[in-house]
Amino acid sequence: NIQRVRERLAQGHDMIRLYIGVNLEADELFLQTLRQEFGDKVIVKSLDMSKLLEPKTAIQVIHRFQPYNVLLVESPCASIEGLAEVRAKVDVPISEHVENLEWAYQAMKIKAVDIFNISLVSMGGIYQARKAFALAEAAGIGCLIGTTQELSIGTAAQAHLAAAMPNLTHPCDPTGPLLYVEDVVREPVRYEQGHLIVP
């Protein structure tokens, strides 16, 4: 994983999202090694817990990993009430995937998250995603655009959504085309110095 970071950094990508929660000792060893080798050159955009932990454990893990200077924590636990519990007890912003407007409204009501993670695939298209951005703006909740590792067509759509939303407040994840050997388009989307170029 450290070698993968070296390769991406050489390509101009200085921000990573790290999945954690299955083996916390290995997760911490990676973060220690990351900081020893790269210092602050590599930003840990998010610790993605994939809804694996109970609120109490998630809170402990966030406190434990906070010294590694992470921007946010994604999906620490499964329930919306659990998210609210975690958010109330940590200083790191909490992000969660918005799958529908009803969930977004409930999250807003009980102050479950700091950031809406909005993906076109999860939301069912641009029209619904725009509504989630509007709801977030009204509630003072931050936004980022997530990913389900789309190819270039889906990533281009994500880029256009990003360009049109004035309340996009956090670094985004649409890097699917970087992971695939082939794409379905003649000219894949481009990245320059870690930034997706809006086609």
Salt bridges, closest charged atoms under 4 A:
GLU25 OE2 - ARG64 NH2 3.72
GLU28 OE1 - ARG64 NE 2.79
GLU37 OE2 - ARG6 NE 2.61
ASP48 OD2 - ARG17 NE 3.40
GLU74 OE1 - ARG17 NE 3.91
GLU74 OE2 - HIS97 NE2 2.66
ASP114 OD1 - ARG87 NE 2.78
ASP173 OD2 - ARG17 NH1 3.17
ASP173 OD1 - LYS45 NZ 2.71
GLU192 OE2 - ARG190 NH1 2.55
